[in-house]
């Protein structure tokens, strides 16, 4: 993670030491610990859904996506400048 990204995210969250086992870590989102990287459990916890398959999650994201024709890199996002 870049220092600029950490600095930006730090405006919205507190950093907590890694807890638990396995290959994922947890972040606080909507006042809940949710697993990262994002997986079906993360999506269900944040959205309050009960998706049981990856296909259902994919369908949700296909319907919710926003076109970003001009965005080419993360550096183009204003909050990272």
C-alpha positions as CSV (number, residue, x, y, z in Angstrom):
1,X,0.0,0.0,0.0
2,X,1.4,3.4,-0.9
3,X,1.9,6.0,1.9
4,X,-0.5,8.4,0.1
5,X,-3.2,5.7,0.1
6,X,-2.7,4.9,3.8
7,X,-2.8,8.6,4.6
8,X,-6.1,9.0,2.7
9,X,-7.7,6.0,4.2
10,X,-6.6,7.1,7.7
11,X,-9.0,10.0,7.4
12,X,-11.9,7.5,7.6
13,X,-10.7,4.7,9.8
14,X,-8.4,3.7,12.6
15,X,-5.7,1.1,12.0
16,X,-5.8,-2.0,14.1
17,X,-3.3,-4.7,14.5
18,X,-3.8,-7.9,12.5
19,X,-6.0,-10.3,14.4
20,X,-7.0,-13.9,13.6
21,X,-5.4,-16.5,11.5
22,X,-5.4,-17.4,7.8
23,X,-4.4,-15.2,5.0
24,X,-6.9,-12.4,5.4
25,X,-7.0,-9.4,7.7
26,X,-9.9,-7.4,8.9
27,X,-10.8,-3.8,8.6
28,X,-13.6,-1.8,10.3
29,X,-16.4,-0.8,7.8
30,X,-19.8,0.4,8.9
31,X,-18.7,-0.2,12.5
32,X,-18.1,-3.9,11.8
33,X,-14.9,-6.0,11.4
34,X,-15.0,-7.3,7.8
35,X,-12.5,-9.5,6.1
36,X,-10.0,-8.2,3.5
37,X,-9.3,-8.8,0.7
38,X,-13.0,-8.5,-0.2
39,X,-14.8,-11.8,-0.5
40,X,-18.5,-13.0,-0.3
41,X,-18.5,-12.7,3.5
42,X,-17.3,-9.1,3.3
43,X,-20.0,-8.2,0.7
44,X,-22.8,-9.9,2.8
45,X,-21.7,-8.1,6.0
46,X,-21.4,-4.7,4.4
47,X,-24.6,-4.9,2.3
48,X,-26.7,-6.9,4.8
49,X,-27.2,-9.6,2.1
50,X,-27.1,-13.4,2.2
51,X,-25.5,-14.2,-1.1
52,X,-24.6,-17.9,-1.2
53,X,-22.6,-18.0,-4.5
54,X,-19.9,-16.0,-6.1
55,X,-22.2,-15.7,-9.1
56,X,-24.8,-13.8,-7.0
57,X,-22.1,-11.4,-5.9
58,X,-20.8,-10.9,-9.4
59,X,-24.4,-10.2,-10.6
60,X,-24.8,-7.5,-7.9
61,X,-21.5,-5.8,-8.9
62,X,-22.5,-5.9,-12.6
63,X,-25.7,-4.1,-11.8
64,X,-24.1,-1.6,-9.4
65,X,-21.0,-0.7,-11.4
66,X,-20.4,2.8,-12.6
67,X,-18.6,3.5,-15.9
68,X,-15.3,5.3,-15.5
69,X,-14.2,5.9,-19.1
70,X,-11.5,8.4,-18.2
71,X,-10.0,6.8,-15.2
72,X,-6.8,5.0,-16.2
73,X,-4.8,4.7,-13.0
74,X,-5.2,5.2,-9.3
75,X,-3.0,8.3,-9.6
76,X,-5.8,10.0,-11.5
77,X,-8.0,9.9,-8.4
78,X,-8.1,13.3,-6.8
79,X,-7.8,12.0,-3.3
80,X,-4.4,10.5,-4.0
81,X,-2.9,13.7,-5.1
